[in-house]
Each structure stands twice: as C-alpha cells, then as structure tokens.
Amino acid sequence: MRIIMLGAPGAGKGTQSTFFAERLNIPHISSGAIFRKHIQDQDEIGKEVKDIIERGELVPDRIVIEMIMERILQRDCQRGYILDGFPRTYQQATALKHALLEFGEEIDHAVYLHVPDENIKKRMPNRLVCPKCDTPYNIMSNPPLVPGVCDRCGAILQERSDDTEETVQKRLETFHSETEPIKDYYRRKGLIIEVDGTKDPDEVYKDIVKALVHHGNH
C-alpha cells in the first residue's frame, strides 16, 4: 500500500505515519527527516537546505524529487510506503505520478489531516523530535514516557529549529498557497481521505483506519 500523508505543518503527519508504518510493516519516508539527516551531516545538500527550512520556505522541487525517488526505489519499499511531507507542491505531485508510472505503480490513498491554523500555532512550540530515529513527539498530545527521552532509542529529544512563531506563520502561509491545492488534485483522482486531525492521536489513527476500510470498499 502506498499512502501519502497530507496536512499543515504540525497537523500530526509524522505521528500518524509512524503508527501506520508499524502496523503495515512498511517504511515511513519523511522528507523532513531526510533533510535533517543531511543538515546533521553538514553535506552539500544539508548546507543548501538548512537556511531554506529555517526561513519556513519550501526546498526546491529538483532536490526533493531526486531524494524521494531515490528512497522509494530501494528494496524495502517494494511492499509499499508512507510518504510524509511529500509531495508539497503540484509539481511534486505530478512528478511523483509520472515517476511511479514508469514502474507500473501508483498512489493508493492520500490522507488529509485537517487542523485549523489556530490549533497548529498552539501545537508547534510543544513539538520534539528524536535526533537519532526521528520519532516525533508533542509535549501536550503525544509526550514521551520519560520527559525529554525517546521511547524507542533512549536519545535526548530536541526542539524543532523550524518551530519559532515567525517561521510557523510563514510555513502556514506557504502551506495554504503551495500545498493545500494538492488536496484537490488527489480528490479529482478519487484518492483523498479527509480526517479531523484535532482529536487525540489514537482517535485520529482509528478514524483513518475506518476511512481507509470504507474507501477500499468503494
């Protein structure tokens, strides 16, 4: 199963993608995690995208598409995968479609987590991420069992460098202008599933499962 997880920054895409990747035993492919790894390694791509991300802007399509396509062609993606944070523009969505067609594949579902901007602004300052395994947390809605420590690998959690108030506002503006139109693109293809992302993460997960089952029966 090939699933795209859509929604505003802070909507819960990473948390839900982690849940589904574990349940379906398929890779969770996060464009943000890939970028953070490059930034941590301080390689050429990392240097190029670091300032872009911290300004709240979108990384150029050419870089994102190349990185994502390289990842989904790896062997562990043959049974499917969950794309989190990609595609973020109409150009990326169409590039993904054409690239998959070359291999006789296509996206099965596009899950859209609807969360109003006011909720996002309250959530963002509470986000943490594991620098080792990239597991996402939220102090309010999805806290680690031990404060500041990753449940999975025991690493010390970090705040997201792109979660400042100014950057969050910029990212939301970019999301509404660049990314939200993708929802209509996948709706026209009959692939979109909309879910209320303001609920508790476990409830959101259950709602997505119900929607996927319903969608699969039609």
N, C-alpha and C positions, 0 to 999 in steps of 0.2 A: 504494500500500500504506500502510495506517495502522497503525502499531505503537506500543504502549505499552511503555516500558522500566521494569520494576519492580525493587525491591531496596532494601536498607537504605542509609542514608547511607554513602558510601564504597565501595559494592559494585562500582562501575565503570560505572554507568549513563551518565554523561557521556561516558566514553571510547568505549564501545560504540555509543552513539547517534551520535557523531561519525564513527566508521567506517562505519556504515550510511547515514548521510545522504550521505556522499561517494560510496559505491558506488551507491546508488539515485538519487542526484541529487534528493533531497527535503529539505525543511527539518528541521533539528534544533531542536525547540522545548523549551527548558529553562525551567521555571518559576523555578528559581534564578537563571538568567541575567537573566530579565525583572525579577525583584525587585532584583538587584544594580544593574541599569541605573537603576531608579527611585531606589534609595538613593544612587547616584552623582550623579544629577541633583538630589537633595535636594527632590523634589517632594512633594506631599501623600501619595501612596501610599508613597513612599520613607520618609518620616518615620514613617508608621504601622507599616510592616512591619519597620523596622530593629531595634527593640528586641525584637520578637516573635521574629525569626530568631536574634538573638544569645542569646536565652534558650533556644533549642533547641525552641521551640514551633511549631505549625503556623499559618500565616497563615489567617485566616478564609475559609471557603468562598466567601462572596459576592465577595471581592476576587479570589481565584484564578480562579474560574469565569469571571468577567467578562473578565479579562485573557486567559485562554487562548482563550476563544471568539472574542474579537476578533482574536486572532492566526490561528487556523486558518481563519477566513473570508477571509483575504487570498488574493490570486490565486495566489501561489507554492505554496499548499497544495492546489491542485486535484488534483495527481497523487498526493498523499499526504504524510505527515509522520511524524516520530518524536517522541512525547511523552516527555519525561524529567523526572520529578519531579511529574507529574500523570497521573492522579488520585492523591491521597494519603489520601482518606477514602472511605468507602462512599457518602456523599452526593455527593462529587465524581464518582464513577464513574457513579452513576445520572443525575446532571445532564448529564454528557457524553453518555450514551446517548440521552437524550431530545432534547438539542440537535442531535445528529447525525441523529436520525430525521427531524427537520423538513426536512433537506436530502437525505433518502434515502441517508444514509451510515451506516457502522458501522465499528467497530474490527475489523481483520483478525487481529491477533495481540497477545498480551500476554506479553512475555518477562520471566521472573523470574530474576534473578541471585542464586543462593543463596550467601551468605558468612556464616560464623559470627561472632558478636559479637566473639570474641577476635581474629579477623583484622582486623575493622573497626577496633578500638581501636589496632592496630599500624599500620594504613594511614593513618589520619586525620591524624596530625601531619606526614606527609610529603606532603600534598596542596598543590598550587599551582594557580593559575588565572590566565589572561591577562585583565587588566582591559579590554583593547580588543576581542578577538574571542571571549573566554570559553572558549578551548580549555583543557581540564583536563589536568593532569599529576600524576604521582606520582614523587617522587624515587627510590623503590625499584623500582617496577614499570613505570613509563612516563615516564622522565625526558626533559627537552628535550635536543636535540642540544648546545646550548651552555647550561651551567648558568645558571639564572635568567633565560633569554631565550626568548621564544615562538618556536617553529619557524616558525609561519605568518606573523606580522606583525612580529616583532622587538621587541615591547614587553617591558618588565621584568615578570616574573611576581610575583604576590603570594600570600601565605598566605591561607587562608580564615579570616575572622574568626569563623566558627561552628565551628571545629575544636579548641577548647580541650577538655581532658579532661572537665571538668564538663558542657559543652554536648553533647559527643559522647554521654555516658551518657544525658543527658536525651533526646536525639534518638533513640537506640536504643529507649528505653522507649516513646517516642511512636510510633515505627515499629511496634513489636510490638503495641501496643494499637489504633492507628488505621489503619495502612496495610497490615499483613500480611493482615487479613481480606479485602482486595481480591483477593488471590490466589485464594481460594475462590470469590469472585464470578465471576471470569473462567474458573475451572476449570469451574464449572457450565455456562458458556456454550460450553465446548469450545475456548476460545481460548488457554489458558495453555500456555506452553512453559518448562520449568524447566531451568536450566543451572548447572553448577558454576562459580561466579564466582571461585574461589580460584586458578585457573590463571593463567598468563601471559596478558596481554590479547589477544595474537594467537591463542592457543589457544582462549580464550573466544569470540572472534569466529568462528573456524572451527566450533566446537560449535554456536553459534547458527545459522549458515548451514545446517549439516546438519539441525538440528532444524526449521528453517523449511521446508526442502525436504521433509522427511519429513511434517511437519504439513500441508503443502499438497497432498500426495498422498493424504490420507485424508479 
